[in-house]
Amino acid sequence: MAEITGVIKNSLADKAGIQTGEILISINQHNIHDVLDYMYYASETKISLVIENHGIQREVKILKDEYDDLGLEFASFLMDKKQSCRNKCVFCFIDQMPPNMRESLYFKDDDARLSFLQGNYVTLTNMTQQDVDRIIQMKLNINVSVHTTNPELRCKMMNNRFAGQKLDYLWQMAKAGIQLNCQIVLCPDLNDGAELERTLKDLGQMLPNLTSVAVVPVGLSKFRENLYPLTSFTKETASQAIDLIENYQLEFLKKFHTRVVFPSDEFFLIAERDLPDADYYEDYPQYENGVGMLRSLADEFYSALADEETRNINRTISIATGKSSYEFICQLVKNAERKFSGLTCQVFCIKNYFFGETITVTGLITAQDLMNQLKNKNLGDILLLSSSMIRKNSDVFLDDFKISDVEKNLNINIQLVNNDGYDLLDAILGNLD
């Protein structure tokens, strides 16, 4: 059951006489517990709702087109509490956060509903057989943080004695035809090498229902006191990981005509290797995991650059980026400078003193590091920043400073740019001003 907190005016529910404050009990004789139940059973064309008002229940029938919205609103998106993670993974970045940051940064979600609705990854450890049965019944796709298919090692890595046995849910869903995207956070001397081979071999048995696997390197901040001893990837170990993954790509290509498993961009940057061409990433199934982001950005940028007429542009812009993508961004803007006389693009490599210099990705740059390292610099007409530095749907950095705080401190206007090559060139040229 779920309390109805709003009814959209002139909606199907409004026309049927449903009111704010009433309780939704069931749809077509199925009890409603959360958003998945609601979305699944409300998608039918003939709807019979049981509504309760002050203990008195009534039936409301609605005829509609498939997937038409009923117009009901609830207290929360999930119609239930968000499920938190029960693990204490040895590589968890949230456990490596400094103290006294905003409370939301310390929350670990592990909610299968958000996996289907928003693409979040889940570990399966707080799921029940009933949850799995519902996913299979509703034919929901799901994203799973696997890390290893060795049950004992998975228990060790997640600090959860049930983590190994919960892998059975993965096999159940694959056998039932559920499409799975998987993620592996790779840690040197823990789940790499022979253990990674085992994991990829096991996951390969789930094809064709295994859509893709992303392998990303562990990120280690300076706040690891009393945590499991881990080391970062080096040029050599990153190269070894890429080679191993690409051996399995060849095997999967021969058997299934897809590479299936992909190393994230960061592996190529650490190994100091050129990024693969776009064909390597197929349909970019693991884009949100940082797999192919830079290749996509470069291809879009050069395509946009080719469409622009050569001309004089008297403009100086600055870009602040993380160490890992610094050389890559420099190469892009050099090509823009060659085409447009009068254009000056300054790229600043921001060291991450806040989390520690081993953190080199742009998305974890804080306002404090920006202000400290760009203070008194001549930043030109505008400072371009990746939107990944900012909390989603806000203007706030990780350390709770606002964009306006940084603008005031550096005496410069800031423009956020998405990971899109067309947007980046437009911002550089001032087409969006």
N, C-alpha and C positions, 0 to 999 in steps of 0.2 A: 504494500500500500504506500501511497505517496500523497502528501498534502499539495493541493493545487494552489499555487501562490499568485497565479495570474491567468486570465483568459483573454486572448487577443480579440479585439473588437471585430465583429462581423466574421469571425472564423467559424469553422464547422462546430466547434465546441460551444461557442457563444450562441449560435443559432439554435443549438440543441438545449440551451438553458442551463448549461454547466456554469457554476459560479466559483469565484475565488473563495478559498477557505474550505471548500469541500475536499473529500478524500477520494482518490482514485484507488479502487480495490482490485479490479481485474479487467482484462480485455479478452473477450471471447473465451471466458471461463479459465483464463490463465492469470494467476496472481502476478501482480506487478511489484517487483523488488527494486529495480533500478532502470537506468536508461536503456540497457540492451533489451530487456523485456519489453519496455515501452515501444522502442523503435521497431522491434521485430513483429510484435503482435498488432501494432497500430498500422502496419503497412498493408494489411488486407483491405479488401474493398467493402466488405460487410462487417461493421464493428458493433459489438455489443459491450458497452462499458457498465460496470457496477460502480455507482457513485454513492458515497456515504455522507450524510449531513446530520450532525448531532445524533449519531447512533442509528439513524434510519437510512436504510439502503434502498436505492431505486435503480432500475435498468434504463440506460440511454442507448438507443440504437441510431447508428449513423451509416449512411451509404455514401461512398466517396470513390474517387479514382485511386488507383494504387499509389502509395507513397505520398498522397496529399497530407499536409500537416493538419493535425486536429486543432492546433491553436492553444494547447495547454502549456502553462509555464510552471516550473517547480523551483524550490529553494536553491538547488544546486544543479549544475550541468549533469552530474552523474545520478541525481536523485538519491544519493547515498554518500557516505563518507569515502574519501579517496583512500585506497589501500596502501599502506606503507611497507617498505622493504623489511624483511625479517633477517636479512643477512648482514654480515660485517665483512664484506669482501676485502681481501688483502690489498687490492688495487683501488678501492673506492675513493674517488676524488673528494667526495663530500667529507670523508673522515680526514682529509688533508687540508681542510679549510682553516683559516685563522679564526680565533674566537671573536665574539662581539660583532658579527655581521648580521644582516637581517635574518629573521627566523626562517623565512621561506627557503633560504639557501641551504639549510640543514635538513630539509625534508627529503627523504628518499621515497619516491613513489615506485610501486611495483604492482601496477593495476592492469589486469588483462583487458579491462574495458577500454582503458586509454590506449592500449596497444592497437586495438581495432579502430578506435575513433580518431586518434591523433598520431599514430605511428610510434608510440613509445615502446621500448623494449622491456620485457618482463623475464624474470628468472624461473618462473613456475613454482617457486618454493612456497608461496602462500596460497597456491591454488589447490582445490579439492577435486576429487573425481567428478563431483557434480558440476563444477565449473568447466571441466574438460568436456563432459557430455553435452553441456549447453553450447559450447563453442562448436562442437561437431554437428549438433542439431541445427544450429543457426547458420552453419557454413561460414564462419567468420575467419578471415585471415588474421595471422598473429605474428608478431615479431618477438624473437626469443634471444635472450643473452645466454649463450651456451657456455662459452669459454673453454670447456673441455668435455669430452664424452667419457672420460675416465671417472667413474663414480666416486672413488676414493679421493682423487685429486680435486674433483669438484667440491666435495665436502670441505676439503682443506682450504681451497681458494675462497670459498664463500663463508667459511666459519659457520656452517649450518649442517648438522648431521643428517638432514633429510635431503640435501641438495642432490646427492647422487641418485637416490631412488626416484626423485621427481622427473628424472630424464625419461622415465617410462611414458610420461604424458606426451613428450615430444614424438615418440614413436607412434603412440595411439593416434595423435592428430594427423601425422603424415600418412599413416595407413588409411585413415578415413577421408583422405583427399583434401585436407586443409592446407592451404598455401602458406609456407613458412619462409620468413626472412630471419636469418640468424646473425649473431654478432659474437666475435671473439676478441676480448681484450687480451693481447699477447704480452706476457711477462717473461723476460729473459730468465733462463734456467728454471722455469717453473712449468709453463704449459706450451713452450716452443719446441723446436726440434722434433724428436720422436713422438712426443705427446701431441703436437700439432698434426703430425702425419696421421696418428690414430683418429684424432677428431675429424679431420677432413675425410678420411676413409669411411668412418661411421656415418657422417652426414651425407656422404655421397649415396648411401643406400636409400636415402629418402627421396631421391629423384624419381619422377619429375615433380613431386610436390614440394621440393626444396627450391624456392625461387632464387635465393641468393644468400651469400655469406660475406660479411665484411670482417676483415682482420685489422684491428687498430692497435697501435703501440700504447703501452701503459704510460700514463702521465704522472710524474712524481713532483709534488710541490716540496717546499722546504719545511713544511709542517708535518713531519713524519716521525716525530719522537714517539717511541714505544709501539710503533707499528711494524708490521712484517717487513724484514729487510729485502727491498727490491732494488734493482738497478735499471738504468735507462738503456735504450738501444744505442749502439754505436754504429758507425759507418759499416763495419764488418758484419755485425750481427743483424742489422737491418737488411743488408744485401743477402745474407743467408736466408732470412725469412721470406724475402721476395722470391728467391730462387725456388724454395720449397713450394710456395704457393703456386708459382707459375708452372711447376711440374704437374701439379694436380689440375691446373687449368687445362693443360694440354690433354690430360687423360679424360677430363669431363667433356672437352670439345669433341673428342673422337667418338665418345659414347652417346652424348646427349646434345651435341651441337650448341652448347653454352659453356662459358667458363665457370659459372656458378660462384666461385670464390674470388674475392678481390682484395688486395692490400690497399689500405688507405693512402692518400697522397703523402701523408707524413713519412711513411716508410721510404718513398722515393727521395724526399727531401733529405732525410737523415743519411741515406745511402749515397747521396750526391749523384743520383741517376736522373736521366731525362725522363720526363713524364711520358707515358705511352700515348699513342694517338687515340682519337675518340672511339674508333672501332673496338678498342680493347675493353671499353666500359659498357659495350652493348647498349642497353637502354638506360644506363645509369640507375640501376635498381637500388644502389646503396649510397646515393648522392648525399642524403642527410647525415650519413656517417663519415663524411669527408672523403668519399671514394669518387674521384673524377671531378671534384669541384674546381680544381685549378685548371684542368684540361678544358672543361666547359667554359670557364671564365676566359681563358686565353683564346679559344676558338671564337667566342662571341665578340671579344674585343677586336681581334684582327678582322673579323667580318664587318664590324661596325666601322673600323678604320678604313677599310677598302671602299666603303660606301660614301665616305666624306670627301669632298673636294679639297685639294691642296690650297691652303690660303694662309695669310698672315693672321696670327692671333696674339695680341699683346696681353698676355695673362701669365701670372705666376701662381701656381697652386702647390699645396703640400699634402702629402699622404703619410699617415702614421700607420705602421704595420708591425706585426710580430717578426721575430728573427727567422722563423721557419719559412715564411713566404717573402722575405725582404728582397732577395735576389730575383725572384720571379716577378714581383711587382716592378722592380727597377727595369727589367727587360721590356716589360709592356710599355712603360711610359717613355723609354728611350725611342721606341718606334713612333710614338705619337709626336715627340719632339722633332724627329727627323722630317715628319710630314708637314708640320705646322711651324713656320718660322715665327719667332717671337714668343713661342710657348716655352715656359720653364716649369718643369715638374720636379719638385724636391720630395724624395722619399726618405722618411726617418725610420730607422730600426729601433723600436722600443724594447728595451730589456725589461723583463718581468721581475722587478725587485719585490713586488708585493707577494707573489706566490713562490718566487725563487727562479733563478735564471734557467733552470732546466725546463721550465714551462715556456714554450716558444710560440704557441699558437696565438693568432690575432684575437680570437674571441675571448681570451682570458686577460686581456690588457685592461688595467684599471685607470680610472681618472687620475688617481694620484701619480702613477707612473707617467702618464701623458703630461700632466702639468709640470712635474719635476724635470722631465727630460726635454721638454719643448720650451720651457721658460726662457724668455729673452731671445728666442730664435726669430728670424725674419721669415714668417710663414706665408707671406705673399697675400693673395686676394682671398683665399679660403682654405680651410683645413678639411680634407676628406677623411672620413673614418668608416670602417666597416660596420654595418648595422649589427653584426654579430657581437660587438662589444656592449650592446645595450640590451637591457632586459626587454623581453618581448612585450609589445603593446605599451611601452613606456618611454621615458626619456632618461632613464637611470642606469648608471654604470654598476658593475658588480660591487663596488665599494660605496654605493649609495650617493655618490655625487651626481648631480644632474648635468645634462649637456650645457645648460646655461651657466653653471658654475665653472666649467672648463673654458667656455667662451670668454667669460669675464676675466678669468685668471690669465689667459693667454692673449686676450685682446684680439680675438679672431672669430669670425663666423665659422661654424661647423656644419658640414653637410654629410649626412649618413648615406652610404651607398650599399645596396644589396650585392650579393655575390652574382653579379650579372655584368658581363662584359660590355653590353650596350649602355647600361646605366653608368658604368665606370667611365667610359669615354665621354658620354654626355656631360657628366659632372666635371671631368677634366677640361672640356672645351667651353663649359659654361652654358651649354644648351638648355639646362634646367633652371637657370637663374631667372 
